[in-house]
Amino acid sequence: MPAPTSAVPQQVRIALGERSYDIQIGAGLLGAPAAWQGLPAATAALVVTNTTVAPLYAARLRESLTAHYGTVHEVVLPDGEEHKDWQTLNLIFDALLSKGCDRKTVLFALGGGVVGDMAGFAAASYMRGVPFVQVPTTLLAQVDSSVGGKTAINHPQGKNMIGAFYQPARVVCDLDTLKTLPPRELSAGLAEVIKYGPIADMDFLDWIEANVDALVRREPAALAHAVKRSCEIKAEVVGQDERESGLRAILNFGHTFGHAIEAGLGYGEWLHGEAVGCGMVMALNLSRRLGLVDEAFERRVTALVARAGLPIVGPDLGAERYLSLMRVDKKAEAGQIRFVVIERPGQAAVRSAPDDVVRAVLADCTR
């Protein structure tokens, strides 16, 4: 395991009134005492992690937390999207109950998006709500899933269909954890970085295009900027629309198609970021067919997705299977599928589209 480095952490504020919190971004934060100061007081904490992350970072986090909590428990979940279900969620509740944890116990989600979503949902539910802290160890979790309070588990008929909005007390992004991330997981995280450009910030898209190779090489300065700018954009959106009643839905660019890929293939066959990357290509194709962006912009972003090591051609599940899966997407209304499309470069919106146009997209983008 690489030795931790140290640097002055950067902060991004999520402004939600009494539910506001900071995202700390920097190297060496797992072992930095300041990263854990000022959190809710309690006699016990529970570190929720998985079989992959626990051997790498759990001991370091528990050692840091011991100075703040009398007892630091740990529960290790199986790794993978296919385990984001009721059975695995219950392992967290089993640990909390068997160790006599009370309503002040603080949960620490140490891992990627699956761990963060499940630990957050457990925190929202246990004794009707206990504090929790996100400690994301994947790029995807650092730039997206750990921020904003979405928590959920999957259902066989749809991704993230059972969950709650529940904000963490803090997010601590230790950039050193990205050193042990497998290349495929790093690419998956880049999908969620890339999405922020077309939906909100064309200058950031320009920067990603110029630095995608540096990101793939894990150059620290490039990763630090990508995480910080991604969190800033998400913070601005979440601060305006915490519960996704309008604007926040734009953060789901590529997700309607992507979630259908995940559910259709079986959770875990494709990584979430891989499905989102391919889903963005499909959403761009749809945006072009709706007359919103030109073919040059579609080609530009598609090429960037490919440079990040992500798939740009989806699996051929059959158009009717895609349509049926997308009709149970959370954005669907009265059975009508709603897609995040690019209205113009740097601005997104949620729109419906005729089924025949969606079929044409699928004919173009799957095989």
Secondary structure, DSSP 8 states (H G I E B T S, - for coil): ---------EEEEE--GGG-EEEEEESSGGG-GGGGTT----SEEEEEEETTTIIIIIHHHHHHHHTT-SEEEEEEE--SGGG-SHHHHHHHHHHHHHTT--TT-EEEEEESHHHHHHHHHHHHHGGG---EEEEE-SHHIIIIITSS-EEEEEETTEEEEEEEE---SEEEEEGGGGGGS-HHHHHHHHHHHHTHHHHH-HHHHHHHHHHHHHHHTT-HHHHHHHHHHHHHHHHHHHHH-TT-SSGGGGGGTTHHHHHHHHHHH-TTSS-HHHHHHHHHHHHHHHHHHTTSS-HHHHHHHHHHHHHTT---SB----HHHHHHHHTTSTT-BTTB-EEEEEEETTEEEEEE--HHHHHHHHHHHB-
